[in-house]
Amino acid sequence: MNEYEILLMLDPELAEERQTEIVTRTHELVEKGGGAWLSHDVWGRRRLAYEIDHKPDGSYHLLQFDAEPATLDEITRVLKITDGVMRHMATRRVKGGGRAAPPPLPPPEERPRYEREERRGPPRTAEPAHDEAEPADAETAEAEAAAEEYAAPTESEQASEQEGA
């Protein structure tokens, strides 16, 4: 038996009763497959990063349970064909990991300006022209000094030359 969690994104226009029916159906499938239902956290209505089916919001539910892989396959099959389920994602649960709903974002007018302009990217400014000659000369001088250092014989090499002579 494996530990799973499913994050459901339901149509926000669904009636509360219909959302409950979808979660109850999933609960029944877990128990029918010999699994154990652990929890159901309602995360509520959240704004989507992009519209899905012309809807800017989704109603999120986190379902946690223990089940066999075949049971998870059946739950996934049923969720795919269920009207009102916009998206769902099933994952293996991390041992000892509890999940709490992330805090909702404040409305755009209450957020700092830099967060609202995040998608536009940083403002463009004219950069001053850099003089490339100075760094190149400095790099060349450093490289030449390093080459001379390695080209000069070391003390041990000088000693072995004197012994051989």
N, C-alpha and C positions, 0 to 999 in steps of 0.2 A: 504494500500500500504506500502511495506517495502523497506528499503534502503539496497541494495546489492552491492557487488563487486565481480568480478571474476578475478582471476589471471590465465591467459592463458600461457601455455608453448607450443610454437609451434616448429615444426621441423626447425632447423636453415638452412637446405638446401632448404626450400621452397622459391619460388620466392616471391619477395615483393608484387606482385599483388595478389598472392594466400593468403598471410597473410592478406592483406587488405580485400579480399573477405570474409574470416572467420569472421573478426571483423564486417564487414558490415552486414553479415547475422545475427549475434548476435544483432546488432543495430536494424535491421528490426523486429526481433522477440520481442524485448522489446517494440517497438512502436506498433506492431500489437496486443500485449497483453494489451495495454492501459497504459503502463509505460512511464517513462521519462528518456531519456538518459542524463547522467550528464557529463561524461568525458571518455577519452581514453588516457592513458599514455603509451607510448612505452618505456619500460625499456631497450630494446635492447638485444644483445646476451650476455649470461652469462655462465660461466663454471658451470657444475653440480657437485654435491658432489659425484655422482656415475653415470656411463653410463646408459642411457636408450635406448634400441634398438641399441646398439653399437654406440651411439652418446654422445660425452663428453660435448656438449654445447646445450643450448636451447635459443629460442628467446621469451622474456617475454613481455606480454601486460597486463596492469591493466585496467579493464573495470568497471566503476561505473555507477549505474542506480537505479531508483526506479521502482518496479514492484510488481505484485501480486505473491504469492507463486506458483500458477499454471503456470505462465509465466516462473518462474525460473526453474520449473520442465521440461518444454518444451525446454528451452535453454540447460539445462544439458543433456537431451536426445539427442539433435542434436549434441552437442559437443562430446559426447561419440562415435558417429558413423562417425564423420568427420575425413577424412584422413588429416594428418598434425598436428593434435592436440595431442601432446605427453601426457600432463596432464592438468587438469584444477581444480580449487578449488573455489567454491562459498561460500561466507560468508556474514553474516549480517554486514553492515558497522556501525562503531561506530559513534555516532552523533558528529559532529564537528571535526571529525578526517580526516585530509587530508593525503594522502600517497604520498611520493616522492620515486623515485627509490633509493635504497641503492647505495652508490658509488661502482664502480667496483674495484675488488681486483687488485693490481699490479701483474705483472708476477712473478712467483716463484723466479726467480733469483734476483728480486729487493726487495723481502720481507726479513725481518730479519730471521736469521737461526732458532730461536726457533719456529717461526710460521710454517716453512716447516717441522720441526720434530715433530709437534704436534701429529700426528697420531701414532708415535712410542711410545709415552709416555715418562716419565722422564727418564733420564739416571740412570742406577743402580749403586749404590756405595756400597762398603762393609761397613756395620755399625759396630761400635765397640761394643763389648759385654758389656751388662749392668749388673751391680752388683745388683741383685734383693733383696739381703738380707737387704741392708740399708733402702730402702723405706718401706719394710714390717715391720722392727723394728720400724721405725718412726710412721707408721700407727698404730701399735699395742700399742705403748706408748700413742698416742693421744686417742685411743679408751678406754684404761684403765683409763686415767685421766677423761674422760667424764663420764664413768660409776661410778667412785668414787664420782664425783661431784653430780650426780643425786641420788646416794645411801645415801649420808649424809642428815640428816633431815634439813629442812629449819627452819628459825627463827620462822615462824608462827606455824610449826609443833611442835617445841620445847615448845613454849608458851602454846599450847593446851594440851600437855602432862603434863606440870607442873600444869595447872589448874585442870586437871582430877585427879591428884595424891593427 
